[in-house]
Amino acid sequence: MKRLILILLLFFMGVATSATAQQLRVGYVDMKQVLDNAPQVLAGREKLDLEFRPRNETIEFQERQAQAMEDRLQMGDLTEDARLRLDRELREMQRNVNRQKEDLRDELSFRRTEEIQKLEDQINQAVDEIARNNGYDLILSSPVVYADPSLDITQLILDQLRLEYEADKRDRAQR
């Protein structure tokens, strides 16, 4: 699909170079930079951090407990029966912690993807608005093989998203 777009772009650029043709205006957006720096994304990360922090802290506490149990086993001063019992408890706790970590990782990944998908429309609207307001005929997003830095409009998109974020915050505060 991207190759088709690139071929079409090259075709249109060739057409645009004729004396009677209109200049084609192209822009490029680094989506990684947008997804790393857009205020909506940063707010979403903070929201997820608050949502998952208690579970993460519980897992960290259990890891410390397991480490204390392991340290106790290393001391070597337990009876054989007590050592076996503690070793069994330790293995069970470690399995439980690993299972909880995996569940947390999966759920966090799912929620991140969900949050990003919610923002896709807003990002696309920002790109569309910048394109219309600045006379762009075509805007490509990363990854591309090469884009001249003069075509990079990523900062314009981030600025637009910042404006929209601030407007949304003001609207929520007024309610």
Secondary structure, DSSP 8 states (H G I E B T S, - for coil): -HHHHHHHHHHHHHHHTSTTS----EEEE-HHHHHHH-HHHHHHHHHHHHHHHHHHHHHHHHHHHHHHHHHHHHH--S-HHHHHHHHHHHHHHHHHHHHHHHHHHHHHHHHHHHHHHHHHHHHHHHHHHHHHHHT-SEEEES--S---GGGB-HHHHHHHHHHHHHHHHHHHHH-
